[in-house]
Amino acid sequence: GDLRLLLNERGFWLDLEKNHPKPFEDLFKLIKQVLNAAEVAVAVNMTLSNALPPPEFDKLVEFCIYFGENFSSLLLEQLRLTQDKDQHQRLFALLVSVFKTVGDKPLVAALGDNDWVLVSRAVGILTELNAVEHTRAVARLLRHDHRKVREAAVKFLGKAGGVLAVKSLGSFIAASNHDDEEITKTVIAL
């Protein structure tokens, strides 16, 4: 079915949750068992193929939060697969909002992925979340093979600040096996 139709039923679901919490919990467990979460993640991503007005975007964020951390991992996978730049940006914004609530474990796990696009975007989301507790993990990415990952790590560390971030960026500059543009961006981040 159409995900937007389900989102339009938000008032009904909120009323059910508020006034009948136990039946809502049981119903939602059943829905989660019946639905193929990967297909729902694809549907969420397809919903973002066009810009949504803020109230609809907020409903979509709430919907994704209901499905929790495991579902957010599936949405992160959709980020890897999304080629359209505008849709990619909308999904990125949705993920920032979702991860604020469900936690960032899937993002930290993504830092070890082989796909540089996913790794750089995971670092970007961690940057938006100001997740300074992951400074050490992101600092290791300064040795990543792909320049875009290193640039994302520099941006994160520049925003995070602190002794570890400064030392890591200083070591990155001292390594001197990077081009002038990359070193300039690092110095600016300091």
Salt bridges, closest charged atoms under 4 A:
GLU25 OE2 - LYS29 NZ 3.49
ASP26 OD1 - LYS22 NZ 2.97
GLU56 OE1 - ARG4 NH2 2.73
GLU62 OE2 - ARG10 NH2 2.59
GLU77 OE1 - ARG80 NE 3.06
ASP104 OD2 - HIS134 NE2 2.94
ASP113 OD2 - ARG80 NH2 2.93
ASP115 OD2 - ARG80 NH1 3.34
GLU133 OE2 - HIS134 NE2 3.73
GLU151 OE2 - ARG147 NE 2.90
GLU151 OE2 - LYS185 NZ 3.41
ASP179 OD2 - ARG147 NH1 2.53
GLU181 OE1 - ARG147 NH2 3.47
GLU181 OE2 - LYS185 NZ 3.50
GLU182 OE2 - ARG150 NE 2.65
GLU182 OE1 - HIS178 ND1 3.70
